[in-house]
């Protein structure tokens, strides 16, 4: 005779089934999510890589929870989800550590750069004080820019904007170093001019200014000794037989006294790439230069512009 399951036994089995069904670790899961959410703001700014790892851990945890929720109730197992929640908590802690390390780095580097910039600026100002007003003006503008960046960097440090402080401190160092480089270039240029024995005004030479030491003849006409500015004329010159077009050009001698064109001389043109055929020594670049040849029988006027030299050999006696 068959015996059915008694109501009491059925109740016992149902109770076992219900209590045997795993309960979702809701508190643990929510706590892990909250831990990662709490570090997202600073993590996105100072620890992006560590934050990405933490967010990935949350995603894996959520995926595991979704898998278990879709499984048959009696087969659900939240052990792996709990483990992943622990990983997410650990990753959130790693974000905090990464943020702290990055903030310390930025603060330390910004502070160091500010100190370096201030020292460089102080040294630059001392050197600039020895320059004339015209030469000092652009350098002082750069110094002012560097000082503004230093002030902005200090303000950012006070506001705990460490990335802004680092950025402004970097700008201050670049500007201060730029002034130092400009001062060094000016000193090197002055030293080179002194070493070469050149007392002529460098700026005037670059503008084509020359001094002809004695009367000379250009294009058959006498050109008196004096101060001139030479420039390439705009007249077209037909090439001499056997020469290429562009191998000669007119040079104009503009009187510094009244601004008139006092004379024109036919100049041979030589590209810098071919200058070794003319001289193996120094030659002017982007400036004008005068020297005497053959014991003073000729005065050579030399103008270099844009990689091309224009040379006029003017005799000192009538042709």
C-alpha positions as CSV (number, residue, x, y, z in Angstrom):
1,X,0.0,0.0,0.0
2,X,1.5,3.3,-1.1
3,X,2.0,6.1,1.4
4,X,1.9,9.7,0.3
5,X,4.0,12.5,1.7
6,X,2.4,13.8,4.8
7,X,1.7,17.4,5.2
8,X,4.3,17.7,7.9
9,X,7.0,16.1,5.7
10,X,6.1,18.4,2.8
11,X,6.5,21.4,5.1
12,X,9.9,20.2,6.2
13,X,11.1,19.6,2.6
14,X,9.8,23.0,1.5
15,X,11.6,24.7,4.4
16,X,14.9,22.9,3.5
17,X,14.5,24.0,-0.2
18,X,13.8,27.6,0.7
19,X,16.6,27.9,3.3
20,X,19.0,26.1,0.9
21,X,18.5,28.8,-1.8
22,X,21.4,31.2,-1.6
23,X,20.6,34.8,-0.6
24,X,22.2,37.6,-2.7
25,X,24.9,39.5,-0.8
26,X,23.1,42.8,-1.4
27,X,24.9,44.8,1.3
28,X,28.3,43.7,0.2
29,X,27.5,44.5,-3.4
30,X,26.1,47.9,-2.7
31,X,29.1,48.7,-0.4
32,X,31.5,47.8,-3.2
33,X,29.7,50.0,-5.7
34,X,29.6,52.9,-3.2
35,X,33.4,52.5,-2.5
36,X,34.2,52.8,-6.2
37,X,31.7,55.7,-6.7
38,X,33.3,57.6,-3.9
39,X,36.7,57.7,-5.6
40,X,35.5,58.4,-9.1
41,X,35.8,62.3,-9.0
42,X,39.4,62.4,-7.8
43,X,40.3,59.2,-9.6
44,X,39.2,60.6,-13.0
45,X,41.5,63.5,-12.4
46,X,44.5,62.0,-10.7
47,X,44.3,58.2,-11.1
48,X,42.6,57.4,-14.4
49,X,44.3,54.1,-14.9
50,X,43.5,52.8,-11.4
51,X,39.9,54.0,-11.6
52,X,39.5,52.1,-14.9
53,X,40.6,49.0,-13.1
54,X,38.1,49.6,-10.3
55,X,35.2,50.3,-12.6
56,X,36.1,47.1,-14.5
57,X,35.9,45.2,-11.2
58,X,32.4,46.6,-10.6
59,X,31.4,45.6,-14.1
60,X,32.6,42.0,-13.5
61,X,30.8,41.9,-10.2
62,X,27.5,43.2,-11.7
63,X,27.8,40.7,-14.6
64,X,28.2,37.8,-12.1
65,X,25.2,39.1,-10.1
66,X,23.1,39.2,-13.3
67,X,24.2,35.6,-14.1
68,X,23.1,34.3,-10.8
69,X,19.8,36.2,-10.9
70,X,19.0,34.5,-14.2
71,X,19.9,31.1,-12.8
72,X,17.4,28.6,-11.3
73,X,16.7,29.7,-7.7
74,X,17.9,26.5,-6.2
75,X,21.2,26.6,-8.1
76,X,22.2,30.2,-7.4
77,X,25.6,30.7,-5.9
78,X,26.8,34.1,-4.9
79,X,30.3,33.1,-3.8
80,X,32.0,34.4,-6.9
81,X,30.0,37.7,-6.7
82,X,31.1,38.2,-3.1
83,X,34.7,37.5,-4.2
84,X,34.4,40.1,-7.0
85,X,32.9,42.6,-4.6
86,X,36.1,42.2,-2.5
87,X,38.2,42.8,-5.6
88,X,36.2,46.0,-6.3
89,X,36.8,47.2,-2.7
90,X,40.5,46.5,-3.1
91,X,40.5,48.3,-6.4
92,X,38.8,51.4,-4.8
93,X,41.5,51.4,-2.2
94,X,44.1,51.3,-5.0
95,X,42.5,54.3,-6.6
96,X,42.8,56.2,-3.4
97,X,46.5,55.3,-3.1
98,X,47.1,56.2,-6.8
99,X,45.4,59.6,-6.4
100,X,47.4,60.4,-3.3
101,X,50.7,59.4,-5.0
102,X,49.9,61.5,-8.1
103,X,48.8,64.5,-6.0
104,X,52.0,64.3,-4.0
105,X,54.0,64.1,-7.3
106,X,52.3,67.1,-8.8
107,X,52.6,69.2,-5.7
108,X,56.3,68.3,-5.3
109,X,57.1,69.0,-8.9
110,X,55.1,72.2,-9.1
111,X,56.8,73.5,-5.9
112,X,60.2,72.7,-7.3
113,X,59.5,74.3,-10.6
114,X,58.2,77.4,-8.9
115,X,61.4,77.7,-6.9
116,X,63.5,77.2,-10.0
117,X,61.6,79.8,-12.0
118,X,61.8,82.3,-9.2
119,X,65.6,81.8,-9.0
120,X,66.0,82.1,-12.8
121,X,63.9,85.2,-12.9
122,X,65.9,86.9,-10.2
123,X,69.2,86.1,-12.0
124,X,67.7,87.3,-15.3
125,X,66.5,90.6,-13.9
126,X,70.1,91.3,-12.6
127,X,71.5,90.8,-16.1
128,X,68.7,92.8,-17.8
129,X,69.5,95.8,-15.6
130,X,72.8,96.1,-17.3
131,X,71.2,96.4,-20.8
132,X,69.9,99.5,-22.5
133,X,66.2,100.2,-22.5
134,X,65.6,99.0,-26.1
135,X,67.3,95.7,-25.6
136,X,65.8,95.1,-22.2
137,X,62.1,95.8,-23.2
138,X,61.3,92.5,-24.9
139,X,63.1,90.5,-22.2
140,X,61.2,92.3,-19.4
141,X,57.9,91.3,-21.1
142,X,59.0,87.7,-21.0
143,X,60.0,88.0,-17.4
144,X,56.6,89.5,-16.6
145,X,54.9,86.5,-18.2
146,X,57.0,84.1,-16.2
147,X,56.2,86.0,-13.0
148,X,52.5,85.9,-13.9
149,X,52.7,82.1,-14.3
150,X,54.5,81.8,-10.9
151,X,51.7,83.8,-9.3
152,X,49.0,81.6,-11.0
153,X,50.8,78.4,-9.9
154,X,50.9,79.6,-6.3
155,X,47.2,80.4,-6.4
156,X,46.5,77.0,-7.8
157,X,48.5,75.3,-5.1
158,X,46.5,77.2,-2.5
159,X,43.3,76.0,-4.1
160,X,44.7,72.4,-4.2
161,X,44.4,72.5,-8.0
162,X,47.5,70.5,-8.5
163,X,47.2,70.0,-12.2
164,X,46.7,73.7,-12.8
165,X,49.6,74.5,-10.5
166,X,51.9,72.0,-12.4
167,X,50.8,73.5,-15.7
168,X,51.4,77.1,-14.7
169,X,54.7,76.2,-13.0
170,X,55.9,74.6,-16.2
171,X,55.0,77.7,-18.2
172,X,56.9,79.8,-15.7
173,X,60.0,77.7,-16.1
174,X,59.8,77.8,-19.9
175,X,59.4,81.6,-19.9
176,X,62.2,82.1,-17.5
177,X,64.5,79.7,-19.3
178,X,63.6,81.5,-22.6
179,X,64.9,84.8,-21.1
180,X,68.1,83.1,-20.0
181,X,68.6,81.7,-23.5
182,X,68.0,85.1,-25.0
183,X,70.5,86.7,-22.7
184,X,73.0,84.0,-23.5
185,X,72.5,84.6,-27.2
186,X,73.0,88.3,-26.8
187,X,76.2,87.7,-24.8
188,X,77.5,85.3,-27.4
189,X,76.8,87.7,-30.2
190,X,78.5,90.5,-28.4
191,X,81.5,88.3,-27.6
192,X,81.8,87.2,-31.2
193,X,81.7,90.8,-32.5
194,X,84.3,91.8,-29.9
195,X,86.6,88.8,-30.8
196,X,86.4,89.6,-34.5
197,X,87.4,93.2,-33.7
198,X,84.1,94.5,-35.2
199,X,83.1,97.8,-33.7
200,X,80.4,98.5,-36.3
201,X,76.8,98.5,-35.2
202,X,75.6,95.0,-35.8
203,X,72.0,96.1,-36.3
204,X,73.1,98.7,-38.9
205,X,75.1,96.0,-40.8
206,X,72.1,93.7,-40.9
207,X,70.1,96.6,-42.3
208,X,72.7,97.0,-45.1
209,X,74.6,99.8,-43.5
210,X,78.2,100.3,-44.6
211,X,81.0,102.9,-44.5
212,X,83.0,103.3,-47.7
213,X,86.5,104.4,-46.5
214,X,87.5,106.3,-49.7
215,X,86.2,107.6,-53.0
216,X,85.4,104.7,-55.4
217,X,83.9,104.3,-58.8
218,X,80.8,102.3,-59.4
219,X,79.3,101.9,-62.9
220,X,81.9,104.4,-64.1
221,X,80.7,107.1,-61.7
222,X,82.5,108.4,-58.6
223,X,81.0,107.5,-55.3
224,X,82.3,109.6,-52.4
225,X,83.5,108.1,-49.2
226,X,80.9,108.1,-46.5
227,X,78.0,106.2,-44.9
228,X,75.6,104.3,-47.1
229,X,72.9,101.7,-47.0
230,X,73.2,99.1,-49.8
231,X,70.2,97.3,-51.2
232,X,69.4,95.1,-54.1
233,X,67.9,97.1,-56.9
234,X,64.7,96.1,-58.7
235,X,66.1,96.6,-62.2
236,X,66.3,93.6,-64.5
237,X,69.9,92.7,-65.5
238,X,70.5,90.8,-68.7
239,X,73.2,88.1,-68.2
240,X,76.6,88.7,-69.7
241,X,77.6,86.3,-72.5
242,X,78.3,82.9,-71.1
243,X,76.7,83.5,-67.8
244,X,73.3,82.3,-66.4
245,X,70.4,84.5,-65.8
246,X,70.4,85.9,-62.2
247,X,74.2,85.8,-62.0
248,X,74.3,89.5,-61.6
249,X,72.2,92.3,-60.1
250,X,72.3,96.0,-59.4
251,X,73.2,97.2,-55.9
252,X,72.0,100.6,-54.9
253,X,74.0,102.9,-52.6
254,X,71.6,105.0,-50.6
255,X,73.1,108.0,-48.9
256,X,72.6,108.0,-45.1
257,X,72.9,111.7,-45.2
258,X,69.9,112.5,-47.4
259,X,68.3,109.2,-48.4
260,X,69.0,109.6,-52.1
261,X,70.4,106.9,-54.3
262,X,74.0,108.1,-54.7
263,X,75.1,105.4,-57.1
264,X,74.5,101.9,-58.5
265,X,77.0,99.1,-59.0
266,X,76.8,95.9,-60.9
267,X,77.1,93.0,-58.4
268,X,78.0,89.4,-59.0
269,X,75.6,87.0,-57.2
270,X,76.9,83.9,-55.4
271,X,74.6,81.5,-53.6
272,X,75.9,80.4,-50.2
273,X,76.2,76.9,-51.4
274,X,78.9,78.1,-53.9
275,X,80.7,80.4,-51.5
276,X,83.7,78.1,-51.2
277,X,84.6,79.1,-54.7
278,X,85.0,82.7,-53.5
279,X,86.4,82.3,-50.1
280,X,87.3,79.6,-47.6
281,X,87.0,81.9,-44.6
282,X,84.4,84.0,-42.9
283,X,81.8,85.8,-45.0
284,X,78.8,87.9,-44.0
285,X,75.4,86.3,-43.6
286,X,72.3,88.5,-43.8
287,X,74.3,91.7,-43.4
288,X,76.5,94.1,-45.3
289,X,80.3,94.2,-45.2
290,X,83.1,96.3,-46.7
291,X,86.8,95.5,-47.1
292,X,89.7,96.6,-49.3
293,X,91.6,94.5,-51.8
294,X,95.0,94.6,-53.5
295,X,96.5,97.2,-51.3
296,X,93.5,99.5,-51.5
297,X,93.1,99.4,-55.3
298,X,89.6,98.1,-54.9
299,X,86.9,98.4,-52.3
300,X,84.7,95.3,-52.1
301,X,81.1,95.8,-51.0
302,X,79.5,92.6,-49.9
303,X,75.7,92.2,-49.2
304,X,74.3,88.9,-48.1
305,X,70.5,88.4,-48.3
306,X,68.5,85.2,-48.1
307,X,71.4,82.8,-48.8
308,X,72.8,84.9,-51.7
309,X,75.8,87.2,-51.7
310,X,76.0,90.3,-53.9
311,X,79.6,91.5,-54.5
312,X,80.6,94.8,-56.0
313,X,84.3,95.4,-56.6
314,X,84.7,99.2,-56.9
315,X,88.1,100.6,-58.1
316,X,89.5,103.5,-56.2
317,X,90.8,105.2,-59.3
318,X,88.9,106.4,-62.4
319,X,88.5,103.7,-65.0
